[in-house]
């Protein structure tokens, strides 16, 4: 009997599902929107419904499903499979997601982890981290965080949320409140979602920018418009990219000082900024770093499939 695994990558705007055969080949993938207004129960009802749809479409019985791995942009109490809180899907909190899904799916094994951890597993085993003993996977997108690989193993910490490095405090009590419910965390200054809020605040204060015209209104601005305006030398867009680089560079340096891991693999939606952003991040890092040992900045190799691959690896490592 052929066995299959499903890997699910939940993001702030979309959820991606991958169906893998027993040889780890990705044989089907689909995406659905992530609805920020849904309750925890409704959100996971939707996930289970999509899984049932995939199985039915492929003619796969539940007995052939080895397990379901889910990567969440959340603080996950790993041993219990409980989601404590989710910065970009704020209604998903204090929810026993693993037990809920297993009940909905007829006790099929479910493993739930932070999405940075699933990304780290994928890139360490199959992507840019191959050949390194230690690696930090650093997704930079709607949010920022870290998946920590030490001696070839994921380091989750005491409760499961080691690597929530984007919520380290950089400016105590200042700035825009993040989904973590603090002001002044690193993510609140440089993630894709939060830099837009800074731009919108500047526009509300009367600052001129091409981004309003490019987007059709301040409330429609995305990082795509920041990039388009940057390429036209728009002053506010230049400021936004410089701010992102400053805080992201400090973020990377802080992790290097803390863990002395020399391989950083960057993934996530902000990769589309390319050298406009990442050369600046490297410059900030190098300005802080006073040692001459090699430190590698690498780009994730698995493209948009990394989250699904890593989520499936949660099951395959069992």
Secondary structure, DSSP 8 states (H G I E B T S, - for coil): ---EEEEEEE-SSEEEEEEEETT--EEEEEEEE--TTS-HHHHHHHHHHHHHHHHHHHT--GGGEEEEEEEESEEEETTTTEEEEESSSTT--SB-HHHHHHHHTTS--EEEEEHHHHHHHHHHHHSTTTT-SSEEEEEBSSSB--EEEETTEE--TTTS-TT-GGGSBSSTT-SSB-TTS-BSBTHHHHSHHHHHHHHHHHHHTT---THHHHHTSGGG--HHHHHHHHTTT-HHHHHHHHHHHHHHHHHHHHHHHHH---EEEEESGGGGGTHHHHHHHHHHHHHH----S--EEEE-SSGGGHHHHHHHHHHHT-
